[in-house]
Every structure is written in C-alpha cells, then in structure tokens.
C-alpha cells in the first residue's frame, strides 16, 4: 500500500508532530506511515480521513 500522507500534510502546512498529536499517535508513527513502513489500522486511517476531510482512498491506495 502507498500513500499521499506527506503531500496532504504539506497542503495543510502541519508537521508530523502536529498531525500525530491531533490523532493520538507518535511522530514516529506518522513518519513510518509516510515512508510506507507501517500500514495504519482502519481506525487510524479514519482519523486521518477526518483531519484531511477526504475519503481514505484519496490518500491511501494499493500498489498495482
């Protein structure tokens, strides 16, 4: 799975730490998601969706 989390975060002009605090995870978790080393849980993906006000599949997608 790939993601556009870093791009979406830049659009909102928020740091990894700010995003992490908003959804209740560590900055390292956000970093790991952005680098595709960690696949977020459904709950975490939905929290991100709410922050970005976009459907989950707008920033998470499966590799071809």
Beta strands, then each sheet from edge to edge (+ up, - down):
strand 1: 2-3
strand 2: 60-61
sheet 1: 1+ 2-
end
